[in-house]
Amino acid sequence: MKEIRNNSIKLVLLVLITILFSCKNENTSTNETASKTVTNQQHPKLILTAQGVKDIRAQLGTIPIFDKSLEAVKKEVDAEIEAGIDVPIPKDYSGGYTHVVHKKNWFMLQKAGLLYQILDDEKYAKYVKDMLMEYEALYKTLPLHPKTRSYARGKLFWQCLNDSNWLVYVSQAYDCIYNYLTEEERNKLETNLFRPFADHISVDSPQFYQRVHNHSTWGNAAVGMIGLVMDDEELINRALYGIKDLKLDANKKDDDGGFLNKDGKAGFLANIEEPFSPDGYYNEGPYYQRYAMYPFLVFAEGLHNVKPELKIFEYKEGVLLKSINALLNLSDADGEFFPLNDGQKGMSYYTNALVTAVDVSYHFGDQDPGLLSIAKEQDKVLLDDSGLAVALGIKNGKEKPFTKRSINLSDGPKGKQGGVGILRNEDIELVFKYAAQGSSHGHYDKLSYSLYENGEEVIQDYGLSRFVNIEQKGGGNYLKENKTWAKQTIAHNTVTQNETSHFTGKYDIGSLHHSDLNYFSSENETVQVVSAIEKNAYPGTTMLRTMAIIKDEDFEKPYMLDIMKVTSATANQYDFPFYYFGQVLQTNFEYNSPEVLKPLGSKNGYQHLYLEGSGKASEDNAKFSWFNNNKFYSLTTETSVKDELLFARIGANDPNFNLRRDPALILRAKNSKNRTFVSVIEAHGSYSPVSESAVNSKSSIKSIKTVLDSEDYTAIEITNTKGNVKVFITVNTNASTKTKHNITINGKSYEWSGSYYFK
């Protein structure tokens, strides 16, 4: 009897232990089945890894920048959990309610997944699971998005691009809660949401997916990352190499006028191979490089962690990591990216995509301490393995200043399609563009430039015509003025011939050509020069532009010297604009202002320029001074008595006020075959509105003069107000650094080796 009673007690205890164990398991994860069904998989494994989670947890509370970043994300996600889940039926363009909500959701899902792993708090996993289940229920009912503007419509968003954004982020969230879900729940999500989602942005939308373009990079990364989480080799291969055996019409174009798949190349690896030069320059320009870097890097990180045999960070000689250094160098003193091609001003390395870029570059690169200083300025890190590495580097005091020097970045897959030269001296930065077309986001602006002083625009590049994600302005998308104004040649600081844009403004022609480097020289700290030639923008016309930043002891600040040598088989009208900012102070030429403003022309961008004043050059040099941001600037440019000087302002034929009302001074030369435009722009002095005092408000240039202009050489004599004379000679042909030169100008002999002479 006693034995039976003891056996009964043992049985009851066993049942109780089993129940208690089951309850405990339910409190820590939804079901233990998940861990039993996973074979050869350890989650998370994409960006945040299982080992990374252990390392982060061990360091929490001791790494200030990481702890601060974690607390900010936790506060943000907790507020969203409190507010409740909202998964609305899609109906809006960019900036509209449903667009904004679904965009916010992808960020919240990713962040909540990270919090679940780092804090081991089930409420975050439950939030992700519950929202994903709502998306599963919604997605299987969705037709194409009701807005029809895009060449490739999504389902959650008006374009497949944003659908891809969603999946890139949400795949990370799914990876973080993978083991929290039951096998049944995973099958439900993968069958009804993730696999159909990946198929829609790829095989169902080949015009979006099967190409080399920043859009496709997002698509490739989205398909590949969800494939890595699901261990789906078919999706992974589709991401890396494109859709197998698919051919698109080579003549079809996207919304921006670019070819969909002219060369037949596609897939993630092709999107690394083609747009990036060996120097890491991305052919669409820094604005879109910034946008594309996130999918490039997070998918690469996932591939590195899950498929290390691909050696993705070594692909094309490590160009992905090189590209981050290039992108950081394509920013001004304030960290804002130069608006080459389609680029919104104000975008900077403080954006989340560059937090990712800096952290990944440091973690997977050579631990450049300069990157830590930028991360410190960004004041946040990723909540993953790379963010931990950066946080530890900062904690241990390893950071050093990231120094941006003069740099020449080649363009094209092999670095043979022109490039971008950046000259820096003290606070002056010159950005000289002699690149290829830049895909469908390119502008018709061969040999154009912009000029900065300490992060402020002195001579501007207009950038794009778009109010990104502001619904009231064209649904937040590109405005028609982007084509009629922003892309046109007259909108840039380069030569427009006969009021017609380079390549007649046609992508089909422009995409065939690029400018070529004559020489780049930055070894001399006082004289830095970039020179390039363009032979195809106008048939029968060649443009050779040489630009220098010169530090001269007789000048307060470094000044810019610009030599644009135009030679043509026919007589033409040349318009040479200066897009300055600020108030006109003084000119040495007379001009008249019309009582009624009229457009400067009828097409090719001229229809958007009001003529505000016109005059004639009366001396060998036209002088123009202006005032902006309490600083003084002066232009001295060589002129002939036949030249016209036109004051213009952007904004004509713009009833919706889509364009900024920015000013310009245009030097116009009529009936001219060969013309060399020579100009000097000085930054000088300052004004205090408090003391009401102006310091060094006048130009230090007395005159500039072309003393030799041949096929081989152009020589400029610069005389300052003290009477001191300097001569700059640029080599137009055979500009090798090793070549010796000996020429005579006005009875004086000049002898030197290299691409230029200055003394």
N, C-alpha and C positions, 0 to 999 in steps of 0.2 A: 504493500500500500504506500509506504514511504517512498519507494523507488518510482512508482507511478506519479506521485505528487511532484517529485524532483524533476522527472521528465517533462511534466506539464509546465512547471516553472521555466525550464530551459526553453521550451517551445514558445512560451509567451514572450520571454526576453528576446528570442531570435526575431519574432514578429515585430516587436517594438523597435529593435535596432534597425530592422529593414525599413520600417516606416520612417524612423528618424533620419536615416541616411537618405531616403527618397525626398523627404521634406527639405533637408539641407541642400540636396542637389538642385531642387526646384528653385531654391532661393539664390543659387549662384549661377545657374544657367537654366534655360528652358527645358532642356532634356539632354541626358547623357548620350543619347543615341548618336548625336552629331559626332562626338569624339570617336565613337566606335566605328562609324561608317567612313571616316576619312582615312584614306590610304595614301602613304607617301606625300602627305600635304601637311604643312604647318602654317597656320594663319595667326596673325597677319604676315604677309610675305611680299607685298608690293612695294610700298614706300616706307611704311613703318613695319619693321620686322619683329618676329618673336623675341629675338635676342635684343633688339633695340628697346623693346618694352621693358625687359629686365634691367637694362642699363639705365634707362630713364628713371624707372622707379627707384633705383638705388641712389640716384643723384638728386631726386626731388627735394626742394627746400634749400639746396646749396648752390644752385646755378641761377643767378638773378634774372638774366634776360629770358631764360627758358621759363622760369617760374612766373614771371610777369606775363609772358605770352600765353601761358596756360591759363592763368587767372582771367585774362581778357576773353579768351575763347569760352571758358566755362561760364562767365557772366552772360555772354551773348547767347549761348545755346540754352542756358537755364531760362532766360527770358522767353525764348521761342517755345520751349517745352511748356512753360506756364501759359503762353498765349494759345496753344493748341495747334493742331495740324490743319493746314489748308492746302488742298490739292484741287484747284479749280479747273473747269473745262477750258481748254485753250481757246483764245479768240483774238488776242491783241498783237500788235507789232511791238518792237523794242520800246521800252518805256511805259507800255500799257500795264494795267493791273496784273493780268494773268501771266504776262511775260516776266514781270518783276518777281512775282510770287514763286514761280517755278525756278527762276534763277536763284533766289534766296534759298529755296529748298535744297538745291544741290550743294550749296556751301554748308548749310546746316547739317545735312546728312554726313558729309565728309568730316566735319568738325566733331559731331556727336560720336561718330565711330572712333575717332582718335581718343576722345575723352573716355569712352568705355574701356579701351585698352590701357590707357595710362592710369586712370583712377580706379579701374576695376569696379565701376558702379553700374549696376544693371539698368538703371533708369535710362541711360544713354543708348544702350543696345535696344531696349524696348521701344524707345522713340524712333530709332532707325528702322526697326522691324515694322512697326505700325505704319510709318509713312510709306515704306516700300510696298506694303500690302495694299495700301490705298492706290499707289501708282499701278500696281499689278491689276487691280480691279478697273482702273480708269483706262489704262493703255490698250487693253484688248478690245475696248469699245471705240477707240479713236479712229476717225478717218484722217486724211491729210489735213493739215492746219487750214482754217478757212481763209487766211490771207494768202493771196495768190501771187504776190510780187516776186518771190524768189524763183530762181532757176531750179532750185532743189528744195522743195517744201519738207519741213519736218512734221511731226505730229504734236509734240508738246509745244514746239515753237514754230514761228513762221518760216524758219530756214533750218536745214539739216545741220548747219554749223552749230547752232545753239543746242540742238538735240545732242550733238557730239560733246559739247561742253558738259552737259548734264551727265552723260555716261562716264566721262573721264573722272569726274569727281565722285559720282555715286559708286563706281566700281571700287574705289578706295573704301567707302563706307561698308560696302558688302564684304570686302575682304576682312575688315575689322570685326564684323559680327558673324562671320561665316560659321564659326564653331558654336555660336550661341543659338543658331537656328537648328531645327530638326531637319533631317533629310527630306521629309515631306515638304517642309516650308521652302527649302532650297530648290527642290524640284519645281515647285509652284512658281517661284520667282524666275527661275532660269527658263522655264518653258513658256511662260505667259508674258514675261517682261523683258528680261535681259537678252535672250536669243533673238526674239522678234525685233527688239530695239536695234541690236547690232546688225541684223539683216536689213532693216529699213535704211539705215544710213550708209550701207555698203552696196549689197547686191540689188536692192530696190532703188538706189539712187546713185548709179554709177557715174553720172555726170558730175556729181559732187565728190565722190570718193576716189575715183580712178584717175588721179591727175597729180601733178606736182604743184602745190599751192598751200598757203597756210590753212585754208578750209580743210583740205584733205589730210593735213597733218593731224588736225584735231580728230577727224574721222578715223584715221589709222590708229591713233592712240586709244580712242574710245573702244574700238573693236578689239584691239590687242590687249588692253588692260582687263576688260571683262573676260577675255579669253584666258588670260593668265590666272585670274581668280577661279574660273570654272574649270581650269585645266583642259581647255578645248583647243587642241592643236590646229584644227581647221581655222578657227577664228584667229589664232596667233599667226599662222602663215598668211592668211588673208590680209592681216595688218602689215606684216613685214614686206610682202611682195605684191600686194594688190589682188584684184579678183582674177582668178586663173582663167586664161583663154578668152578674156573679154577684150573686144576692140571697139573703140568709140569713133564717131565721125570726127576726123582731124580738123574739120573746118568749123565745128560748132564752138560757140563762145558763151561766157558767163555773163552775169549782169553788168560787170565792169568792162566788158569788151575784150577780155582775155580768152585765149584758146583753152578749151577744156582739156584736151589730151593730144596736142599736136604731135608730140614725139613718142607717144605710146608708153611713157614711163609712169609708174605708179607704185604705191606702197611706201611704208615708213622709211625704208632704206633709201629709196629713190628721193624721198623728200629731204634726206640728209645730204645725199650725193649731189643733187642738182642746184638747189638755191644757195648753198653755202660755198663761199670761196675758201681756198686753203687758209686764209687769214681769219676766217670766221665771219666775214661780212655776209649778210643775208640779202638777197637781191631785191626784196620788196622794200627794204629800208628798215630803220630801227624801230619805228612804231609797230610794224607788223612782225618784226623779229621778236620784240618784247611779247607780243600776243602769242606767237607760236612757240616761244621758249618753254612755256609751261607744259604743253603736251609733249614736246620733244624730250624734256628732261624727266618728267614723271614716268613716261613710258620707258625711257632708257633706264631709269632707276629700277623699275619693275623688271625689265629684262635682265639687268645686271644681277638682281637678287634671285630671280627664278631660273633664268637661263644664262648663267655666267659664261657658258661656252661660246656665246655669241660675241663676247668681248665688245659690247656696244660702245663703251666709252673710248675704245681704241679705233673705232670705225672711222675711215677716212682721216687717218693720222690724228685722231682725237679732236676732230673739228667741233663737236658739241661743246666741249669744255673751252676750246679756243674762242668759240663764238661769244661766250659770256664776257670774256675780256674785251672783245671787239665791241660788244654792245655797251659796256660800261664806258668805253672810250668815245662812244657816239653820243655822249651827254655833255651838257654845258656845266658851268661851275656850280649850278644849283642841282645838278643831277637830272635835269630835264633833257629828254632825247631831242636831237635835232630833227625837225619835221621834214625830212627828205621824203619825196613822193607823197602818197597819202599818209599824212601823219597829223594827229591832233596835238596841238601845243599844250604843254603842261603835263603830259605823260612823263613819268620819271621813274628812276630806279627805286622809288619808295612804293611802287605798286607791288601787289602780292606776287605777281609773276617773277619779279626780280628778287624778292625775298627767297623764293624757290631757287632761282638761278644762282644767287650768291651762296646759299647754303650748300647746294649740290656741288657747285664748283669747288668750294673749299673742301668738302668731305671726300669727293671722288677725285679731285685734282691733286695739286702739290702743296696743299695747305698754305696758300699765299696769305701772309699776314695782312696784306693790304685789303683783302676781302673782309677781314674781321672789322676793319674800321668802317666799311660801308654798312655791314650788318649792325654795328653799333649805332650808326646814324639812323638806320631803318627802325631800330629799337624793338625788333621782334624777330623771332626765328620760327622755323617750322617745328611742329610737334612730332618730330620723327627722328630717325637716326642722324640725318645730316644736320638738323637743327641742334641736336645735342652736341655734335662735334663742334659747331660754331660757338655754342654757349660755353663749352668747356675752354675753347681757345680764348674767348674774351675773358672768362673768369681767371684764366692763368696769365693774363696780361700779354698775350702774344701779338696783339694788333699793332699794325704800323699804318701810316697814311697811304691811301691808294693814290698814287701820283699819276695824273693824266698828262702825258707829254704829246708832242707832235707825232702823228702817226699816219701812215698811208695804208689803207685797206683795199686790197684788190677785190674785184668782182668777177663772177663767173665760176663754174665748177672747177676750172683749172687755174683760176686767177688771171685769165687772159682777156677779160671783157671790161677793161677800164677799172674804175674804182672810186674811192672817196679819200681825199687828202684833208687832214685836219692840222692846221698850224696853230701852235700855242706859244705865246710869249707874254709873261706876266699875266695880266688880266684879259688880254686880247685873244680871241679865238676866231679863226677863219675856217669855214667849212666849205670845201671845194668839191663839187660833184661832177665827175667825169665817167659815170658808171653806165651800165647797160640800162635797158628800158625799165626794169624792175617789175616784170610781170604786168598784170592788169592794173596794179596799183601805181604804176609808174607815171611820171609826168614828162612833158615834152620840154625839157630844160637842160639841154646839153651845155656843159661848162658853166653851170650856174653856181652861185655862192651865197652864203649868208655870213654876217659878221656879228660878233658878240663882245661885250665888255662885262666881265664879271657876272655872267649869266643873264645879262640884259641884251635884248636884240638892238643892234645898231642899224644894220641893214637886214631886213627880214626875208625869210622864205614864207610864203602865205600858208603853206600846209594844205589841209583838206577843207572842203566845204561840206560840213556835216556837224550836227549837234548830237553826238553819240548818246543814244538811249534817252533823248528828250523827245517824248512822244509828239509834242506840239509842232516840232520841226520835222516834217516828213516821216513821222513814225520812228524818229531816231536814226534813220538810215541816210545814205548818201543823197544829197540834194542835186538837182539838175545842174546847179551852178558849179558842181565839182568838175563836170565835163566842159561846160561853157566858159568857166573862168579858171579854176584852180589848177587844172592840168595844162592849160594853154601856155605857150612860151612867154607871152607878154606879161604874165603874172609872176615871172621870175627875173632875177638879176642876171640876164644874159642877153645876147643879141637876137632880135626878131627882124627877119628880112621880109620886106614888102608886106608887112602886116599879116604874115602867114606863119603858123607854128611850125616847129621842126617836124620833119617827116609828114607835113600837111596835117598833123594831129591824128595820124592813123596808126593804130597799134600794129597792124599787119606789117607796116613798113618799119616802124620804130623798133619792133622786137627783133629785127634782123641785124641791127647795128649797135655799135657801142663806140665810145671815145677811146683814145689810147693815151697812155702816159708818155710824156716827153721826158720829164725827170721829176724826182722828188728829193729834196735835200733838207735835212733837219739837224745835221751834225753841229753846225755853227749856232751857238746860242743867240747871237745877235741878228742873224739873217737866216730865215727859213723860207723855202721856196717850193711851190708845186707848179708844174707846167703840163698841159695836156692838149691834144689836138682832136678836132672833130671834122670829118671829111664828108659825112653823109646826111647831115641835117637838112641841107639845101643842095640840090644837084648843082655842081659847078662852083660851089663855094666851100672854102676851107676856113675854119676858125682855130687859131692857136692862142690859147690863153695861158699867161704866166702870172701867178699871184705870189706876193711875198709879204711877210710880216717882218718889219725891220725895226730893230732897237738902235736908235741913234742918240748919242749923248746930248745933242742939241735939242732934242724933243723930250717933252715931259713923259710921254707914253709911247710904246711901239706904234708904228703906223702901218697902214696897208698900202702896198703898191700893186696896181692892177694894169696889166698890158694885154689887151685883146686885139690880136692881129687878124683881120678879116681880109681874105683875098678871093676875088671872084672873077669869072669869065665875062660877066655882064654888069652893067650899072644897076644899082639897087637903092632902095631906101632902107636904112638901118636905124632901128630904135634900140636905145641902150638905157634901160631904166635903173633907178636907184630907189628902192623901197625903204625909205627912212621912216623914223618915228619922231613925232614931236612938232615943235613950232619953228617956223621959218624965222631966222634972225636977220640974215643979210645976204645979198647977192651983189656981184659986180656987173650985172647985166640988167637992163630994163625989161619989164614985162607988163602986159596988159591982162586984166581980169575981165571976163565977159559978164554981162548983166544976167544972162540966161545960160545955165549950164547945159551943155549938150555932150553926147557920147563922142569919144575920140574916133570911133569907127563903128562898123556894123556887124562884125563877126570875129571869130578867133580870139575872143577875150576882150577885144577893143570896145565891144558894145557895152562892157561893164565899167569902163573908165570915163569919168567926167573930165572934161578939159576945164581946169580952174584958172589957168593962166598961160600965156605964151610970150616968148621973147626971142631975140636974136643974140647970138654971141657977138661981142664987140671987140674981144681981145683974144690973144693966143691961149689964154687960160680962162675958163669960166670958174667962178668961185661961188660956193653956196655954203652957208653956215646955218646950223639948226641947234635947238635946245631940247633936251629930253631928260627926265629923271634927275634934274638939277646938275646935268653935265652938258658940256659943249662938244659939238662935232663939226668938222669942216671937210668939205669936198673941194678938191682942185682937179679939174679935168681939162685936158688939151682940147681946144676947139678951133674951128675956122669960122670966118665971117659968114659962111653960108649955113652954119648949123643953127638949128632951132632948139630952144629949151622950153619944155612943156611941163607945167605943173598939172598933175592929174590926181584924181581921187577915185578909189574903188566905190562902186555902188550904183552905177547907171543900170537901167533896165533890170532893176531888182525890187519889184513892188512889195515883196514879202520880207524885205530886209534880211535876207539870208547871208549877205556878205558884210564883212567888216568895212567900215568907212575909213580905210587907211590911205595915207598919201604916198605920192611918188613924184620924183623929178625924172623926166625922160629927155635924154640927149638924142636929137634926131638929125641924121645926116642923109640928105637926099642926093640922088643921081651920082652915087659913088660906087666905084668898082672895088678898089682896095682902100681899106681904112684901118688904121691902128688907133684904137681907143686907149688912152693912157690916163689913169686917175690915181690920186692919192686921197685916202680918207684918214683923218686924224681924230683921235679922241683926246680931249684936252680940257683941263680946268674943272671948275665946279662953282656952284652957286648955293649960298645959304639963305633960305627965306627968313631965317631968324635974325641973322645979322644984316641981311639984305646986301651982302657983298658978293661980287663976282670976281673969281680968281682965274687968270690965264684964259680969258674968254675968246681970244682971237687965235687964228691959225698961225702956225710957225712956218708955213710954206710961203715963199715969195713967188716961186714959179717952178713949173716942170716943163721939160722940153725934150722932144725926141731928136737926138743928134745923129742917130744912125738907124735905118730900118731897111735891112736887106733880107734876102731869103735865109741867110745863115745867122744873122745877129740883129737884135734890136737893143739900142742903147738909150737910156733915159738919164737926163741931167736934172738933178733935184737941187734947187737953191733955196736955202732957208732965209728967214728974215734977218739973220746975223750976217748974211753974205757968204756963208760957207756952202761949198758945192760938193755934192756926192754924185757919182756915176754908177748906175746899175746897168749891166749888160747881160742879157739872157741869150743863151745859145738856142737857136730855133731848129737846127739840124745837127746831128752828130753830137748829142749832149752827154756823151759818156763822161763819167767822173775822171777818167784817165787821159782824156784827150787834151792836148795842149793847144792854146789859141794865142794868136798874135795879130792884132789889128791896129789900124791907125784911124783916129777920128779927129778931124780938124787939126791935123798936124801933130797930135799927141799919140804916142804908142801905148797900147794896153796889152799886157801879156799875163796869162794865167792858165791854170789847169783846172778842168772841171766844167760844170754846167752853167755857171754864172760868174760874174765879177761884180764886186761892190766895194767902192772905196771913195 
